[in-house]
Amino acid sequence: MKKKTFSIGFAVVALLVLAAYLRMDSSTPPGQDPLATLTIANFAAFEESFDKSIEGSRLVLLLSPT
């Protein structure tokens, strides 16, 4: 019985976290470029703007659904 209760509780918490994550907006702070999806068509422009920036640290975050 405890395993079943724990499993149901875990599933509920996981669904709540997922729902909260999906409801977050993808806005950026003022002065920062908006988020972009990197594609073959816009890769050259991304590479140029990335290499042009010399202020502070730069970070590229790659997310994959697999």
Residue pairs with C-beta under 8 A, 6 or more apart in sequence:
26 35
27 34
28 34
28 35
33 49
36 42
36 46
38 46
38 62
50 58
50 60
